[in-house]
Amino acid sequence: MGNPSKVGAILACRCPRCRRGEVFTHSFLNLNKFDQMHKSCPVCGLWYEVEVGLFWGAMYISYGFSVGIVLAVGILLYYFANDPPTWVYVVVVAVVVLLSTTLLFRYARILMLYYFSGINYDPSYKQQ
């Protein structure tokens, strides 16, 4: 079996070092526990919070995702709903952002781990 791809591991919310271990303990659909993470990777033992407050930066990534959603939904509504009243924009954007909150939270943290934590893929951790 080949090396797991970086994009595939990010989309599956896997450990950045071994790309095998799960980062989160529950499904994103479990609204009570969607934010719970393993303290360390169950496969390679990597401690996920490599520095105190690492995940505070994920708020900025999540904000960027939200801005992207607002722009995309706004443009789609403008062109496909013939520029509806302002309240339609507000309601549709609010609903879309609320429905995607669990995914925005998770992927903001995953991107923080992959791109800003200094953790690199190590193929020696792929077997266990």
C-alpha positions in Angstrom: 0.0 0.0 0.0 1.4 3.4 -0.9 1.9 6.5 1.2 -1.4 8.2 2.2 -1.8 11.5 0.4 -1.7 14.7 2.3 -5.0 15.9 0.9 -6.6 12.6 1.7 -5.3 12.6 5.3 -6.5 16.2 5.8 -10.0 15.4 4.4 -10.2 12.3 6.7 -8.9 14.3 9.7 -5.9 12.1 10.3 -2.7 12.7 12.2 -0.1 14.8 10.3 2.8 12.7 11.3 1.6 9.1 10.4 -1.5 10.1 8.4 -3.3 7.0 10.0 -4.5 7.9 13.4 -7.7 9.8 14.0 -7.5 13.3 15.4 -11.1 13.5 16.7 -12.8 11.1 19.0 -16.4 11.4 17.6 -18.2 12.0 14.4 -18.8 15.6 13.3 -22.5 14.8 13.4 -22.4 14.2 17.2 -23.2 17.8 18.2 -22.3 17.2 21.9 -18.8 15.8 21.2 -17.8 16.9 17.7 -15.0 19.1 19.2 -13.3 16.4 21.3 -9.9 15.5 20.2 -7.5 12.7 21.2 -4.7 14.2 23.3 -2.2 12.2 21.2 -2.4 10.1 18.1 -3.6 6.5 18.7 -1.2 5.2 16.1 2.1 7.0 16.5 1.7 8.8 19.8 2.2 12.3 18.5 1.0 14.9 21.1 -1.3 17.1 19.0 -1.1 20.4 20.9 2.7 20.8 20.3 2.6 24.2 22.0 0.2 25.8 24.4 -2.6 27.7 22.6 -1.8 26.2 19.2 -5.4 25.9 18.3 -6.2 29.6 19.1 -4.9 30.3 15.6 -7.6 28.0 14.1 -10.1 30.7 14.9 -8.6 32.8 12.1 -8.8 29.9 9.7 -12.4 29.3 10.6 -13.1 33.0 10.2 -11.6 32.8 6.7 -13.9 29.8 5.9 -16.9 31.7 7.1 -16.0 34.7 4.9 -15.6 32.4 2.0 -19.1 30.9 2.6 -20.6 34.4 3.0 -19.1 35.4 -0.4 -20.0 32.2 -2.2 -23.6 32.1 -0.9 -24.0 35.9 -1.6 -22.8 35.5 -5.2 -24.9 32.4 -5.8 -28.0 34.1 -4.4 -27.4 37.3 -6.5 -27.1 35.4 -9.8 -29.5 32.5 -9.2 -32.2 34.1 -7.1 -32.2 37.4 -9.0 -30.8 39.5 -6.2 -33.4 38.8 -3.4 -34.1 41.1 -0.5 -31.4 41.6 2.2 -33.3 39.4 4.7 -32.9 36.4 2.3 -29.2 36.9 2.2 -28.9 37.1 6.0 -31.1 34.0 6.6 -29.5 31.8 4.0 -26.0 32.7 5.0 -26.8 32.2 8.7 -28.3 28.8 8.0 -25.4 27.6 5.8 -22.8 28.8 8.4 -24.7 27.2 11.3 -25.1 23.9 9.4 -21.4 23.8 8.6 -20.0 24.9 12.0 -18.9 21.4 13.0 -16.9 20.9 9.8 -15.5 24.5 9.9 -14.2 23.8 13.4 -12.6 20.5 12.6 -10.9 21.6 9.3 -9.6 24.8 10.9 -7.9 22.7 13.5 -6.6 20.1 11.0 -5.2 22.8 8.8 -3.5 24.4 11.9 -1.9 21.0 12.6 -0.8 20.4 9.1 0.5 23.8 8.2 1.4 25.8 11.3 2.5 23.2 13.9 5.9 22.2 12.4 4.9 18.5 12.3 6.0 16.7 9.2 4.9 13.4 7.7 7.2 10.5 8.7 6.7 7.4 6.7 8.4 5.3 9.4 5.1 5.6 11.5 2.9 4.1 8.7 3.1 0.5 10.1 1.9 -0.6 13.5 
